[in-house]
Amino acid sequence: MNKEEVPAWILSLNLEDVEFIKKFIISSGSLKEVAKDYKVSYPTVRIRVDRIIQKIELNTQLENEPLISYIKQLAIEDRISVDDAKSLIDKYKLERGK
């Protein structure tokens, strides 16, 4: 997978979130094991998971907005460049407080 193929929801996560997800996967999805690794309580880990879920859901909702879909379609049809489409989408997300 190259950088252009990385889903936007993954790119919306910070490095700490990605490391947390990595530990979660390595521990076979055990929040108790992750809590032990981070030396925090289970509820603290659960809150972190909930926040990551919210980030992913927010990004997914934003990606499905009509304007973003329209810009992507313009790029697919070669009516604008892919770089211009990315710039427009990034600007839109920034304006939306993303």
C-alpha positions as CSV (number, residue, x, y, z in Angstrom):
1,M,0.0,0.0,0.0
2,N,1.4,3.4,-0.9
3,K,0.7,6.7,0.9
4,E,-2.1,7.6,-1.5
5,E,-4.0,4.4,-0.6
6,V,-3.9,5.0,3.1
7,P,-7.5,5.6,4.3
8,A,-8.2,9.2,5.5
9,W,-9.5,7.9,8.8
10,I,-6.1,6.4,9.6
11,L,-4.3,9.6,8.6
12,S,-6.6,11.5,11.0
13,L,-5.1,9.6,14.0
14,N,-2.0,10.9,15.8
15,L,1.0,8.7,16.4
16,E,-0.1,7.9,19.9
17,D,-3.4,6.6,18.7
18,V,-1.7,4.4,16.1
19,E,0.6,3.0,18.7
20,F,-2.3,2.3,21.0
21,I,-4.2,0.5,18.2
22,K,-1.0,-1.5,17.5
23,K,-0.8,-2.6,21.1
24,F,-4.5,-3.4,21.1
25,I,-4.1,-5.7,18.1
26,I,-1.0,-7.4,19.4
27,S,-2.8,-8.1,22.6
28,S,-5.6,-9.8,20.6
29,G,-8.0,-7.1,21.4
30,S,-7.7,-7.4,25.1
31,L,-8.4,-4.1,26.8
32,K,-7.3,-5.6,30.1
33,E,-3.9,-6.5,28.6
34,V,-3.5,-3.0,27.1
35,A,-4.4,-1.5,30.5
36,K,-1.6,-3.7,32.0
37,D,0.9,-2.6,29.4
38,Y,0.1,1.1,29.9
39,K,-0.1,0.6,33.7
40,V,-3.5,2.3,33.8
41,S,-7.0,1.1,34.8
42,Y,-9.4,-0.6,32.4
43,P,-11.8,2.4,32.4
44,T,-9.0,4.6,31.3
45,V,-8.3,2.4,28.4
46,R,-12.0,2.2,27.6
47,I,-12.1,6.0,27.5
48,R,-9.1,6.1,25.1
49,V,-10.8,3.5,22.8
50,D,-14.0,5.6,22.8
51,R,-12.1,8.7,21.8
52,I,-10.4,6.9,19.0
53,I,-13.7,5.6,17.8
54,Q,-15.1,9.1,17.8
55,K,-12.2,10.4,15.7
56,I,-12.7,7.6,13.2
57,E,-16.5,8.2,13.0
58,L,-16.1,11.9,12.6
59,N,-13.6,11.5,9.8
60,T,-15.8,8.9,8.1
61,Q,-18.8,11.3,8.3
62,L,-16.7,14.1,6.8
63,E,-15.5,11.9,4.0
64,N,-19.1,11.1,3.0
65,E,-20.1,14.8,2.8
66,P,-21.4,15.8,-0.6
67,L,-18.8,18.4,-1.3
68,I,-15.9,16.0,-0.7
69,S,-17.5,13.4,-2.8
70,Y,-18.0,16.0,-5.6
71,I,-14.3,17.0,-5.4
72,K,-13.2,13.4,-5.6
73,Q,-15.5,12.8,-8.6
74,L,-13.9,15.8,-10.4
75,A,-10.5,14.3,-9.9
76,I,-11.6,10.9,-11.1
77,E,-13.0,12.5,-14.2
78,D,-9.7,14.4,-14.7
79,R,-11.5,17.7,-14.5
80,I,-9.1,18.7,-11.7
81,S,-5.8,17.3,-10.7
82,V,-5.5,14.9,-7.8
83,D,-3.2,17.3,-6.0
84,D,-5.8,20.1,-6.4
85,A,-8.5,17.8,-5.1
86,K,-6.4,16.9,-2.1
87,S,-5.7,20.6,-1.4
88,L,-9.4,21.5,-1.7
89,I,-10.4,18.7,0.6
90,D,-7.7,19.6,3.2
91,K,-8.8,23.2,3.1
92,Y,-12.4,22.3,3.5
93,K,-11.6,20.0,6.5
94,L,-9.5,22.8,8.1
95,E,-12.4,25.3,7.7
96,R,-14.7,22.8,9.3
97,G,-12.5,22.7,12.3
98,K,-11.1,19.2,11.6
